[in-house]
Amino acid sequence: MGLRWLVRATVLVVAHPRLWGTALRQVGVLARPAWWRHPPFLPLPSPDYLRFRLETAYGGAGDRPGDPADLLAYLRWCRAVRQV
């Protein structure tokens, strides 16, 4: 995931305030354990997990960047499942 993807995804999420809480919750859920102890000191998922998710979603070797719009669909799904 590059900076361009991150900016596009952030803009999409910022435009949907109802998903902000869900987005923050998922950052915490998906972050590597003890992320604050290892560079880049950001709550990011492990590279192996991210590669696996991209591979299962888009095929290939997990090296194709996802569509930022899919992030909104994922957050909406997370929000709906939590409400059930």
Secondary structure, 3 states (H helix, E strand, C coil): CCHHHHHHHHHHHHCCHHHHHHHHHHHHHHCCCCHHHCCCCCCCCCHHHHHHHHHHHHCCCCCCCCCHHHHHHHHHHHHHHHHC
